[in-house]
Structure formats: C-alpha cells, structure tokens
Amino acid sequence: MSFATQNYDGCVVGAGFAGIAAAVQSARLGLKTVLIEKSAALGGVAHTGMHQQLCGLYLNTDTSPKETLNGGLSREVAEGLLARKGSRALNMGKLAVLQYDPQQLNHLLSDLVKMETNLEILFESRVEAVQVENQTIKQICIRTKEEKTWIHVRALIDGSAGEVVRLSGASYELARAGERQLAAYAVEIEDTTGDPHMMNLKVAYHLARAAESGEIGRDLRYSIWLSGRNNHNGVLRISVLPSDGIYDVEAIRNKAIRVHEVLKKKISEFRVSRIAGMAPGVSEREGIRMTGRYRLTEKDVLEGRKFEDGHVKSAWPIEFWDQRKGPQYHYIPDGDYYEIPTRSLRSRDITNLFAAGRCISTDSKALASVRVTGTCLALGEQSARAMCSYLAATPGDNSEHPRFSANEHRCPSS
Ligand SMILES: Cc1cc2nc3c(=O)[nH]c(=O)nc-3n(C[C@H](O)[C@H](O)[C@H](O)COP(=O)(O)OP(=O)(O)OC[C@H]3O[C@@H](n4cnc5c(N)ncnc54)[C@H](O)[C@@H]3O)c2cc1C
C-alpha cells in the first residue's frame, strides 16, 4: 500500500499502550484512523522492556480488587487478560496489579486492533517531520524502509512518548538528565532454581553491597529482579542513568552481563541460570511532557483532586525512581483516586495536537504516577474522544480532507 493517497480523519503516532487505546477508540467512534509505529511490534516500552504487570488499573486496597477504576478499554483489556491463561490480579501491599503472560498480552492487543475495520496500522514507519501552519499540524512525514511520504492530517494524537510534540515545535518540558528518573535495561533470565519468593530481596541486598564495594558501578545499585510465571525464570532490570544523547547499548549489555555474573556468584538460586534474551534498547521512565492546557501537579495527585473534565482516574502512587535514593513511593489517600483533566491531553500551542500516555502535561512527580500502563490505556481512550470532539466541531478545509459524515461518527460533544 502506498499511504500517500490515503486520507484519514484521525492519526495516532506510537503503538504503545496509550497509542493502541487511542487508535482503537478513534476507530470505534467512526473515524477513519491510522496508527503509525516505528517498530514492528505493538506494546511500546512495555513490550521491549519485558513487562509482566499492568499497574494503575485498580483502587488501592488490602483485599483482592473487584473492578477496574476506569471503564472502557482499560476494563476490556483487564477482563480480556483475566480470561486468558497466566493472568491474575494480585495485591502487593495495598497496591493491586494485574500480572500477565506477555505472549497472551500480545495476542490480546493484536486481536483488539484487528477487529477495527476503520483502523489501519503502519508498522516500521517513523514519523520524522511535522509541518505546522497557523498553529495547526497540516502534514507529517513518514519514513519506511522503502519510501518517505507526507500525509495530510486533520488531527493527531501523540502516543510516541513526545516525539511528535518535539517535531511539531509545540512547547514541552524535559527535566535535565541528572534530575530525571532512572531508566532501565531488561534482561530475561532462565533456569533459576529454588523458591522465587525471596529472590527480589536477595538481589536488592547483594547488589547494594556489590555497588558499595565497587564490584559493580554505583549506577547499578537500583537494579531489580522480577520473578517470572514459571518459578524458574524472570527479568533482571538493570538501572541506567538517563542521558540526553544516544545510549551505548553494547556497554549497557556488558553491565547487565556483569550484574548477572555477580548474582550467579552470590545467590544460590542464580548459580546455573543463564541469560535468555536482551532488550533491544533502554526503557525510559521519564521523557518529554507536552505543555498542555492544564499541567497536572504532584499536589493534584497526592490530594486526590477531581476536575470537571477529569475523565481518567488513577490511584497509582507517585513512584519516583530517584537516581540517588532509588524508588520513592508517595501514596494517594486510601480508597481515593485523582482525576486527569482532558485539558492535560491537549497542546496549549497547537490546536489539533493531542497527547496520550507518558507525554501528557504533568510535572515530573505527577508523571511518576500517571505513566503506568493501566492509566495509559484510559488516557489513550480519552485522547481519542477529545480528538473526535475537536473534529466534529472543526470544518474540513478542502476536498483532500472530506469531513467525516456527521451521522457516521459518535463523537462526544466538546
Ligand atoms: C523500566 C520501566 C518499568 C516499568 N514497569 C511498569 C510495570 O511493571 N507496569 C506498568 O504498568 N508500567 C510500567 N512502566 C511504565 C509503562 O510501561 C510506560 O510508561 C508505558 O508503557 C508508556 O506507554 P506509552 O504508550 O505512553 O508510550 P511507549 O510505550 O513508550 O510507546 C511509544 C511508542 O511510540 C513509538 N514511537 C516513538 N517515536 C516514534 C516515531 N517518531 N514514529 C513512530 N513511532 C514512534 C515507539 O516505538 C513506541 O512503540 C515501566 C516503565 C519503565 C521505563
């Protein structure tokens, strides 16, 4: 297919959790939608970082969670996973998460997008330029292996963790590398032995000592172990100091190998274990945050603030991965939640630009709560509703952009 000739009502960039939810919802609202993803896979950083837990779905509770905090797609994904093998909702202290089998999640996400006839997905297609006129995005440039093409855009949702925001010239915030949350690099480990339950504590203890003695770098001090589903595997997530430049993935892989060697030497359960897979790149916890029409703050999160346009709810704590102190948790009051206003999903500068997922308008601390996958799903869905309302209220500009027929769409009024 040559997409040069295609007209789309809605355009979503990035097929992470937020982008997928945005694209599916946009298609369900009757918009002819394109989802553009630079890699060959769905799932974004949750896929490349080998995640196994959906966080941010539930209220904080000591008992087993019954229902998701947000309805819509996050509930659909949660129920879809729970109906499949290898998933269960579990409590970690007062936090509830949904543990899943990554393979099952992949199937579920592919089924979700395949069902939408209004949705076209372009994999291995990178958005590399954005043309803006009169504070409106007009076209985007997409590069594939074969071609480079400009397509017209009526409205766009950035689910790319802020890459489109940056390319468009819209204002955004990005903390200095030295202040940003720790990034991570994931390594899959197989053939561990013994009881997996205490292994995360043993890893934390031995890596802290190894970092103190200089056996490994201090930057690796906050690396963690996540046991897998079959008791003999898991993911080693080594901590990486954020950088403004390109990461030296080869050097990071060597550090991961070094950490694994230390674990093999110090912890009996790792003695015969082996590295089974390595992530393609570094996973960032914090990046570009678009400047929106409202900037969600740490105070809003911790006080459980509600908003008139607060359609997305979250109770996940501020989980700030401090470079010097490691993970710092600050909780929302028990049984409460905060709301994210739709204004935080809309660019202050560019009329037809929306954001979903971890690039919405927040301060750095609020992002440390907002960024989890359960919340990203709900944000994606809400960004599509906001885009749809915008399109319904904005006349198409010319014949290249026939306005989608008013009776074909189901956009909420703005
Ligand atoms: C180390 C780490 C551990 C985490 N652990 C958990 C956890 O256990 N549970 C949990 O719920 N959350 C966890 N999170 C948070 C969560 O995984 C992410 O914040 C969330 O998945 C972000 O989703 P997103 O859709 O906003 O962005 P991403 O997942 O980053 O998706 C962005 C997508 O955009 C694509 N893209 C980027 N630029 C372009 C471009 N120019 N053109 C086309 N496509 C582009 C990328 O390839 C990617 O697929 C963790 C995060 C990190 C970093």
The ligand as an ORCA input file, in Angstrom:
! r2SCAN-3c Opt
* xyz 0 1
  C      11.784      0.354     33.440
  C      10.307      0.559     33.424
  C       9.494     -0.321     34.108
  C       8.117     -0.158     34.113
  N       7.328     -1.074     34.738
  C       5.997     -0.991     34.625
  C       5.162     -2.030     35.116
  O       5.633     -3.031     35.638
  N       3.812     -1.869     34.998
  C       3.250     -0.768     34.406
  O       2.025     -0.691     34.332
  N       4.022      0.228     33.929
  C       5.369      0.124     33.988
  N       6.161      1.104     33.452
  C       5.534      2.282     32.820
  C       4.939      1.977     31.459
  O       5.438      0.792     30.902
  C       5.163      3.077     30.420
  O       5.187      4.343     30.981
  C       4.006      2.987     29.410
  O       4.005      1.716     28.828
  C       4.143      4.090     28.391
  O       3.212      3.872     27.371
  P       3.058      4.903     26.182
  O       2.070      4.294     25.261
  O       2.805      6.270     26.700
  O       4.499      5.008     25.486
  P       5.512      3.888     24.901
  O       5.213      2.540     25.440
  O       6.836      4.459     25.084
  O       5.117      3.882     23.359
  C       5.604      4.824     22.439
  C       5.610      4.167     21.064
  O       5.878      5.159     20.099
  C       6.765      4.645     19.123
  N       7.437      5.790     18.516
  C       8.311      6.652     19.122
  N       8.715      7.601     18.232
  C       8.055      7.340     17.079
  C       8.062      7.961     15.797
  N       8.795      9.056     15.542
  N       7.294      7.429     14.808
  C       6.530      6.313     15.044
  N       6.510      5.679     16.239
  C       7.259      6.194     17.239
  C       7.680      3.736     19.929
  O       8.321      2.771     19.104
  C       6.696      3.102     20.923
  O       6.129      1.916     20.422
  C       7.541      0.945     33.426
  C       8.367      1.826     32.715
  C       9.729      1.623     32.691
  C      10.587      2.538     31.884
*
